[in-house]
């Protein structure tokens, strides 16, 4: 990840403890006047720091960085389970629209735990 110039990793800390992450990847696009598309992944807040504005702060930075880079759009994927924990409500408040159906194919060994940390 450190050698990929198209990726930015955002990390919020409380003291020396990481409490929030997000990644931004910008990809050239042949549509939309050849403006790049921004993809947001790994949006995670530790449970004890949720609902304190940390997610809003980092995602606002991500969106502004994408705008500054000339991106036409920002795409953010979120697991369907997060519509129940408030994450999807946050994304809507930040101007995102649920408009696509996503598909995923895992390529790791079957049975690998992919639950990971809960996102906001």
C-alpha positions as CSV (number, residue, x, y, z in Angstrom):
1,X,0.0,0.0,0.0
2,X,2.9,2.4,0.8
3,X,4.1,2.2,-2.8
4,X,0.7,2.9,-4.4
5,X,0.6,6.6,-5.4
6,X,-3.1,6.3,-6.1
7,X,-4.1,5.3,-2.6
8,X,-4.4,7.4,0.5
9,X,-4.9,5.8,4.0
10,X,-6.6,8.0,6.6
11,X,-6.1,7.3,10.2
12,X,-7.6,9.1,13.2
13,X,-6.0,8.6,16.6
14,X,-7.0,9.3,20.1
15,X,-3.7,9.8,21.9
16,X,-1.6,7.1,20.3
17,X,-4.5,4.7,19.7
18,X,-6.0,4.3,16.2
19,X,-9.7,4.8,16.3
20,X,-10.8,5.3,12.7
21,X,-9.6,4.4,9.2
22,X,-10.6,4.9,5.7
23,X,-8.8,4.4,2.4
24,X,-9.2,6.3,-0.8
25,X,-8.2,5.0,-4.2
26,X,-8.4,7.1,-7.3
27,X,-8.7,5.4,-10.6
28,X,-8.6,6.9,-14.1
29,X,-11.9,6.6,-16.0
30,X,-12.7,6.7,-19.7
31,X,-16.2,8.0,-19.1
32,X,-17.4,11.1,-17.3
33,X,-15.1,13.4,-19.3
34,X,-12.1,11.2,-18.3
35,X,-12.3,12.4,-14.7
36,X,-11.1,9.9,-12.2
37,X,-13.4,8.0,-9.9
38,X,-12.6,7.8,-6.2
39,X,-13.3,4.5,-4.3
40,X,-13.6,4.5,-0.5
41,X,-12.9,1.3,1.4
42,X,-12.0,0.2,4.9
43,X,-14.2,2.6,6.7
44,X,-13.9,1.5,10.3
45,X,-14.4,3.1,13.7
46,X,-13.7,1.3,17.0
47,X,-17.0,0.8,18.8
48,X,-16.2,3.0,21.8
49,X,-15.6,6.0,19.5
50,X,-18.7,5.8,17.4
51,X,-21.2,8.6,17.2
52,X,-18.6,11.2,18.1
53,X,-18.1,12.8,14.7
54,X,-14.9,11.0,13.9
55,X,-16.4,9.2,10.8
56,X,-17.9,12.4,9.5
57,X,-14.6,14.2,9.9
58,X,-12.5,11.7,8.0
59,X,-15.1,11.1,5.3
60,X,-15.4,14.9,4.8
61,X,-11.6,14.9,4.2
62,X,-11.8,12.0,1.8
63,X,-14.6,13.7,-0.2
64,X,-12.7,17.0,-0.3
65,X,-9.4,15.3,-1.4
66,X,-11.3,13.5,-4.2
67,X,-12.9,16.8,-5.3
68,X,-9.4,18.5,-5.3
69,X,-8.0,15.7,-7.4
70,X,-10.7,16.3,-10.0
71,X,-12.8,13.2,-9.4
72,X,-16.2,13.0,-11.0
73,X,-17.6,10.8,-8.3
74,X,-16.9,9.0,-5.0
75,X,-18.0,5.4,-4.7
76,X,-18.3,3.9,-1.3
77,X,-19.2,0.2,-0.7
78,X,-20.7,-0.8,2.6
79,X,-22.0,-4.2,3.7
80,X,-25.7,-4.5,3.9
81,X,-25.5,-5.3,7.6
82,X,-24.4,-1.7,8.3
83,X,-27.8,-0.3,7.4
84,X,-28.8,-1.4,10.9
85,X,-25.9,0.2,12.8
86,X,-26.2,3.8,11.5
87,X,-23.4,3.7,8.9
88,X,-25.7,4.0,5.9
89,X,-27.6,6.9,7.6
90,X,-24.2,8.7,8.0
91,X,-23.3,8.1,4.3
92,X,-26.7,9.6,3.2
93,X,-26.1,12.7,5.5
94,X,-22.8,13.1,3.7
95,X,-24.5,13.2,0.3
96,X,-24.1,9.6,-0.8
97,X,-27.0,7.9,-2.6
98,X,-27.7,4.2,-2.5
99,X,-28.1,3.6,-6.3
100,X,-26.3,0.4,-7.2
101,X,-26.3,-3.3,-6.4
102,X,-22.9,-4.6,-5.7
103,X,-21.5,-8.0,-6.3
104,X,-18.5,-9.6,-4.6
105,X,-16.4,-12.7,-5.2
106,X,-14.0,-13.7,-2.6
107,X,-10.7,-15.3,-3.8
108,X,-9.2,-16.4,-0.5
109,X,-9.4,-19.9,0.8
110,X,-13.1,-20.9,1.6
111,X,-13.8,-20.7,5.3
112,X,-11.5,-17.8,6.0
113,X,-13.0,-15.4,8.5
114,X,-13.9,-12.3,6.6
115,X,-16.1,-10.7,9.3
116,X,-13.3,-8.2,10.3
117,X,-14.0,-5.2,12.5
118,X,-17.4,-3.7,12.3
119,X,-17.6,-0.5,10.2
120,X,-19.5,2.6,10.8
